[in-house]
Amino acid sequence: MSGSGGRMQHWLQAEKEKMRDMSVRQKISYILTYYWLYIAGILTAVILIVFFIHRMFFSIKDFWFYGMFANTMENGGNESDLWYDFVDYADFDTTQKKVEMNSRTFFDPTVSGGTNNSYYQAFVALVESGDLDTVVMGTEALKGIGSSGRLLDLSDEKCADLMKKYSDRIITCIPYDEEYSEESVPVGIDVSDSLLCTKYHLYEEDCALGISAYTDRIESVETFLDFLFSEEEGSTDNG
């Protein structure tokens, strides 16, 4: 260590001698010419450290709502019209928790190899982490997801209000796991005539909403469904 310290001291002294008679501008030019790479490395390290500290201790981690809109070419993601309108409708404070929307996911469990991609793996990870609340996709595709056990069984008592309110929209499927049930299980809600289609045009044909099997934000899902049918109800009342 003493040898390294001595060499460093000798180097610093030599550099001081080189720059002793230079003007301030010449010193800056000399340092930037010969040491810019080291300076860039140090700055990058500092920026990364600050970034990770901010992510670990100061960034918002919890969600008000996390929705996935699969197999659409329209923008239904963060800061889209859909996102802004829902945040406003629900009166969510996004400085406290996040509202996350993902409309850049493509997979179809009803076709061969339809789940052999990174989108599906990301979907599974979100479900199993408990982060995801809802997924919307074509009705048959949603049934395929439901059969795998990754969507909430809407006959669960915590979905009693949803089952009652949307009883005429319930979509069922047969689970792959016959030990769970050999009969049809309610796993989705038809939203084909909701704002997702009529206003935001994320889907042109039938689509359905399923609830993640591990979400604990059923109230946020109920709020989202109320939002999806809000204009339709308003026009009915006005009529």
N, C-alpha and C positions, 0 to 999 in steps of 0.2 A: 504493500500500500504506500509506504514511504517513497519507493522508487517511482510509482505512478504519480504521486503527488509532486515529486521533484520535477518530473518531466513536464507535467502540466504547468507548474510555476515557471519553468524555463521557457516553455512555449508562449505563455502569456507575456512574459517579459520581452521576448523577441518580437511579438506582435505590437507591443507598445512602442518599441524602438522604431519599427517600420512606420507607424502612424504618427510618430511624435511631431514631425514637421508638416503633417498634412492639415489642410483646412477641414472644417466640419463636413462640407460637401464631399471632399475627397475621401474622408474616413467612411462616410456612409456608402459611397460608391465602392470603396475597397471591400467593405464588409459584405455588401450585397453581391459583389462579383464572386468572391471566394467562399462565402459561407451561406449562400441562399438556400442550398439544399438542406443544410442543417437547420436553418431557421424554419423552412417549410415543414420539416419533420417535427420540430418541436411544436409549431402552431397546430399541426394536424393532431398530434397527441393530446394537446390541451383541449381542442374542440371535441374530440371523441370522449375524453374524460367528462367534460361538462355535459355532453349529450347523454351519456349513460347515467350519470348522476341524476340528471333531470328526469329521464325515463323511469328510473328506479324509485325516486322519492317524491317527484312533483307532478308527473303526468297523471291524467285521469284514467283510472283502470276500470271502474264499475260502469255498468250500462243501465240506462233506462229501458232500452229496447234494442234488440239485434235481429234484423230481418234479412233473409236471403231471397232474392228473386232469380231463379235459375232459368237458363235457356231463353233469355230475352236479348234482343239487340238494342233495346232502348235504354236510356240512362235512368236508372232508379236508385242510384247510389248516393253516397254522402253529398250534400249540398246540391242535390237535384231539386226540381220543383216538388216532387213527392216528399223528399226529406224535409224541406222547409215548411211545407204545408202541414205535415204531420206533427213536427216539433211545435209549430204554432197552435195547432188544434189541441194537442195534449198539454200544452203549457209546460214543457220540459225545460229545465234550466241546464243547458249543455255545458255550463262551466262547472257543474257539480258532478254530472254523470254523462256518459256518451249515448247518443242515438246513432247506431251503426246500421248502414244499409249496403248490401252487396248485390249488384246486378251484373257481375262479370264472372258468372259461374255456369259451366256447361257440362251436364252429364244426364244420362237417361238410363235408369236401371232396367228398362223394359227391352233394350236392344242388346245384342251380343257385344260384350266388351264395353258396354256403356258406363261401367263404373271403374274401368281400368285407366283412370287418369288422375292427375294431381288435384283437379277440382273436387272430385268425389272424396279423395282422401282428406282434403281440407274441410269439406262438409262434415265428414265423420268426426274429425278432431274437434270441430266447433260444437257438435252435438254432445260428445262425451265430456267435453270440458264444462258444459253447462252454460256456455256463453250464448249460444244461439237460442232464439225464442221461436221464430217461425221460418218456414221455407215455403215458397210459392212456386208452382210449376204446373205443367199440364196434368190433368186429372189422372190419366193412366200412369204417368211417371210417378206421381205422388203415391198412388196405390202401391207401386213397387217399393218405394221407400218405406211406406207403412208396413208392408209385409215383412220387412227386415227387422222390425222392432225398434226403429229409431224415431218413431213418432209417438206422441202421447196417445194413449187410449182415451178417447173423449168420454167414455162411460165412467171414468174416474170421477169420484165425487167432487174433486176440486174444479171439474169442468161442468158442473151441473147447470150453472147459469148459461154457459155457452150452448150446451145441448138443448136447453129449453128455448133460447132465443133463436137458434139457427137449426131447429129440428128439421125443417124442410130443405136444408142444404147439406146435410150430413153425407159424407162419402165413406164407404166401408171397404175393407179388403180382408182376405184370408191370410192369417199369419203363416210364415214358413215354419215356425216352431209350433207343431201341433200340440205340444204339452201346454202351451199358453192358451190356445183356443183352437178348436176345429171349426168354429163358426165365424162369421164376418164380425170384424171389430171396427168401430167408428174411428177413423184416423184423420179425417179432413173435412174442410168446409168449402163448398163451392163459392168461389168469388168471381165467377165469369162475368157478372153484370155489375161489378163494383167499379170504383174509381180507377183501379189498376188498368181496367180495359177502356172504360168510357172517357176518362179524362187524361190519364197518363200514357195509355196505349202501350203498356209493357207487354200485353198479350192481346192477340187478335182473335184467338179461339178460346176454348174452355181452359180454365185454370182453377186451381184449388190451393187452399192454405192448410198446411199441417203444422202442428205444434211440436217442438223438440221434446223428446222423451224426458230430458233432464232439466228443463227450464223451471225456475221458481218465480217467474214473472208473469203469471197468468193474467194478472190485472192489466199489465201493459199490452198483452195480446188482445184482451177484451177492448181496450182503448183503441188499438189499431183497427180492429174489425169495425168498431163504431165509426171510426174515421172513414173507412173504406165505403161505408154505406150512408154516410152523413148527408150528402147532397141528394141522394135518392129519397131518403126519409123526409128531408126538408121540402122537396118538390111535391111529395105526396101530401104533407100537411098543408102546404099552400093551396093545393088543389081542392 
